[in-house]
Amino acid sequence: MAKKGLDKNAVIASAAALANEKGLDNVTLKDLADSLEIRSPSLYNHISGLNELKREIMLYGWKQAEESILRAAEGINGYEAIRAMCRAFYRYSSENKGVFSAMLWYNKYADEGSMEATSGLFSRLYKIMEDMGISREMTEHLIRTLRGFLEGFALLVNNGAFGHPADIDESFEVSLDVLIEGIKAAARKE
């Protein structure tokens, strides 16, 4: 008998919480079942296995991150919108380390579901850059640059890889300033 009120969304939310608590690689179906107070075989009513679970955590993370990022950019445009979006991504990824680890596998699971999970985010970025007169082709390069910076910085922070005592949040802001100036320079070259 299925546990009352338990659905796939609840399973994924619980798995995401476990990933944040223990690390994505340490999430097992047994631990997940225990946290839900069900038997492991009952999970198969909602997911097909660990690989699907990781994919679902990835989608969960991108949907949540997208919501947070879009909310941060409401009512602002241009470079200030890009800054707000970057800060929101950084905040989400550092507050949700296990989920963020799953989010890095976005292209591994590239399909309609993953594209849908980020469609609002990418639409907003394309619109911001279009409004600033940046071509679609250049925007694609700049989005890749933003993603590389944000995911790379967050990955280093989440793994404690910055050993220097300088304030990490200050370093993020300096890096963001440099990145914005680089976007401006790229836009002028078009």
DRENVEXVEX-176416 format. One record per residue (C-alpha): residue number from 1; x, y, z. Coordinates in Angstrom, 2 decimals, padded with zeros to 5 digits. Each point is the difference from the previous one (the first is absolute). Layout:
N
NUM, X, Y, Z .
...
END
This chain:
190
1, 000.00, 000.00, 000.00 .
2, 001.33, 003.42, -000.98 .
3, 000.62, 002.52, 002.75 .
4, -002.80, 002.55, 000.05 .
5, 000.99, 003.35, -001.51 .
6, 003.22, -001.33, -001.50 .
7, 000.42, 000.87, -003.65 .
8, 002.92, 000.44, -002.36 .
9, 000.41, 003.67, 000.91 .
10, 000.31, -000.87, 003.69 .
11, 002.53, -002.72, -000.82 .
12, 002.12, 002.39, -002.07 .
13, -000.19, 002.79, 002.61 .
14, 001.13, -002.45, 002.67 .
15, 002.82, -001.25, -002.23 .
16, 001.10, 003.60, -000.62 .
17, 000.08, 000.67, 003.74 .
18, 002.09, -003.14, 000.50 .
19, 002.37, 001.06, -002.79 .
20, 000.48, 003.38, 001.67 .
21, 000.55, -001.65, 003.37 .
22, 002.25, -002.92, -001.00 .
23, 001.26, 000.83, -003.49 .
24, -001.49, -001.27, -003.24 .
25, 002.37, -002.97, -000.27 .
26, -001.01, -001.17, 003.46 .
27, -003.72, -000.21, -000.69 .
28, -001.20, -003.58, -000.14 .
29, -003.46, -001.36, -000.65 .
30, 000.09, -001.62, 003.44 .
31, 000.77, 003.34, 001.70 .
32, -002.74, 001.67, -002.00 .
33, -002.52, -002.69, 000.92 .
34, 001.01, 000.28, 003.66 .
35, -000.45, 003.78, -000.06 .
36, -003.48, -000.47, -001.47 .
37, -000.79, -002.78, 002.48 .
38, -000.75, -002.49, -002.75 .
39, 001.65, -003.18, -001.26 .
40, 002.50, 000.35, -002.85 .
41, -002.09, -001.97, -002.54 .
42, -002.79, 002.57, 000.45 .
43, 002.21, 002.62, -001.64 .
44, -000.41, -001.81, -003.31 .
45, -003.61, 001.21, -000.05 .
46, 001.48, 003.47, -000.61 .
47, 003.42, -000.44, -001.63 .
48, 001.74, -002.71, -001.98 .
49, 003.28, 000.13, 001.90 .
50, 002.95, 002.09, 001.14 .
51, 000.80, 001.38, -003.46 .
52, -003.54, 001.33, -000.44 .
53, 000.13, 001.38, 003.54 .
54, 003.14, 002.01, -000.82 .
55, -001.62, 001.28, -003.20 .
56, -003.05, 001.07, 001.98 .
57, 002.15, 001.75, 002.60 .
58, 001.73, 001.83, -002.89 .
59, -003.37, 001.13, -001.39 .
60, -001.24, 000.93, 003.46 .
61, 003.09, 002.14, 000.53 .
62, -000.21, 001.80, -003.33 .
63, -003.70, 000.71, 000.48 .
64, 000.61, 001.42, 003.47 .
65, 003.08, 001.93, -001.10 .
66, -001.85, 001.40, -003.01 .
67, -002.85, 001.20, 002.20 .
68, 002.44, 001.70, 002.38 .
69, 002.04, 001.53, -002.83 .
70, -003.02, 001.37, -001.85 .
71, -001.43, 001.43, 003.21 .
72, 003.33, 001.77, 000.66 .
73, -000.14, 001.69, -003.42 .
74, -003.63, 001.14, 000.18 .
75, -000.42, 003.63, -000.96 .
76, 003.62, 000.58, -001.02 .
77, 001.77, -000.23, -003.34 .
78, 003.41, 000.16, -001.58 .
79, 003.16, -000.64, 001.93 .
80, -001.72, 000.42, 003.36 .
81, -002.35, -002.85, -000.92 .
82, 002.96, -002.18, -000.96 .
83, 001.70, 000.84, 003.31 .
84, -003.16, -000.84, 001.96 .
85, -000.40, -003.28, -001.87 .
86, 003.63, -000.96, 000.62 .
87, -000.26, 000.78, 003.70 .
88, -003.19, -002.04, 000.28 .
89, 001.63, -002.97, -001.74 .
90, 003.04, 000.22, 002.27 .
91, -002.18, 000.22, 003.10 .
92, -002.14, -002.97, -001.05 .
93, 002.99, -002.17, -000.93 .
94, 001.86, 000.72, 003.24 .
95, -003.10, -000.61, 002.14 .
96, -000.86, -003.25, -001.83 .
97, 003.35, -001.71, -000.50 .
98, -001.31, -003.51, -000.59 .
99, -002.71, 001.11, -002.40 .
100, 002.52, 002.22, -001.78 .
101, 002.22, -003.06, -000.54 .
102, -002.91, -001.61, -001.84 .
103, -000.62, 003.20, -001.99 .
104, 003.48, -000.31, -001.52 .
105, -001.28, -003.06, -001.89 .
106, -002.46, 002.12, -001.98 .
107, 001.35, -001.02, -003.40 .
108, 000.36, -003.66, 000.99 .
109, -003.77, -000.09, 000.32 .
110, -000.74, 002.43, -002.82 .
111, -003.53, -000.59, -001.15 .
112, -003.30, 001.82, -000.19 .
113, -000.35, -000.03, 003.78 .
114, 003.35, 001.65, 000.63 .
115, -000.61, 002.58, -002.72 .
116, -003.37, 000.80, 001.54 .
117, 001.54, 000.36, 003.47 .
118, 002.17, 002.89, -001.21 .
119, -002.04, 001.49, -002.84 .
120, -001.08, 003.07, 001.98 .
121, 003.55, 000.67, 001.15 .
122, 001.49, -000.15, -003.48 .
123, -002.87, 001.96, -001.53 .
124, 000.60, 002.77, 002.53 .
125, 003.75, 000.07, -000.69 .
126, -000.55, 000.12, -003.76 .
127, -002.51, 002.84, 000.43 .
128, 002.30, 002.02, 002.29 .
129, 002.86, -000.27, -002.46 .
130, -002.21, 000.66, -003.02 .
131, -001.25, 003.18, 001.69 .
132, 003.64, 001.05, 000.44 .
133, 000.62, -000.50, -003.73 .
134, 002.07, -003.17, 000.37 .
135, -000.42, -002.46, -002.87 .
136, -001.47, -003.46, 000.48 .
137, 003.32, -001.61, -000.95 .
138, 001.98, 002.07, 002.50 .
139, -002.67, -000.60, 002.64 .
140, 000.51, -003.75, -000.35 .
141, 003.72, 000.43, 000.65 .
142, -000.66, 002.32, 002.94 .
143, -002.52, -002.38, 001.57 .
144, 002.61, -002.75, -000.22 .
145, 002.50, 002.36, 001.64 .
146, -002.44, 000.86, 002.79 .
147, -000.77, -003.65, 000.59 .
148, 003.69, -000.92, 000.08 .
149, 000.79, 002.75, 002.49 .
150, -003.00, -000.62, 002.27 .
151, 000.19, -003.77, 000.08 .
152, 003.79, 000.02, 000.31 .
153, 000.05, 002.57, 002.80 .
154, -002.76, -001.80, 001.89 .
155, 001.72, -003.35, -000.43 .
156, 003.23, 001.39, 001.45 .
157, -001.82, 001.66, 002.91 .
158, -002.11, -003.06, 000.77 .
159, 003.11, -002.19, 000.11 .
160, 002.01, 002.39, 002.16 .
161, 002.55, 000.43, -002.78 .
162, 000.77, 003.68, 000.65 .
163, 002.73, -000.14, 002.62 .
164, 000.94, 003.67, 000.15 .
165, -001.52, 001.91, 002.93 .
166, -001.52, 002.72, -002.24 .
167, -003.78, 000.26, 000.37 .
168, -001.63, -002.37, -002.51 .
169, -003.11, 002.13, -000.50 .
170, 002.23, 002.98, -000.72 .
171, 001.91, -002.10, -002.52 .
172, -003.30, -000.93, -001.62 .
173, -000.95, 003.68, -000.34 .
174, 003.41, 000.89, -001.46 .
175, -000.31, -002.89, -002.45 .
176, -003.51, 001.08, -000.91 .
177, 001.23, 003.56, -000.66 .
178, 002.72, -001.37, -002.29 .
179, -002.52, -002.21, -001.78 .
180, -002.45, 002.88, -000.56 .
181, 002.80, 002.18, -001.40 .
182, 000.93, -002.88, -002.31 .
183, -003.61, -000.26, -001.22 .
184, 000.00, 003.73, -000.66 .
185, 003.25, -000.28, -001.97 .
186, -001.35, -002.93, -002.03 .
187, -003.20, 001.95, -000.76 .
188, 002.04, 003.02, -001.22 .
189, 001.94, -002.20, -002.44 .
190, -003.16, -001.04, -001.86 .
END
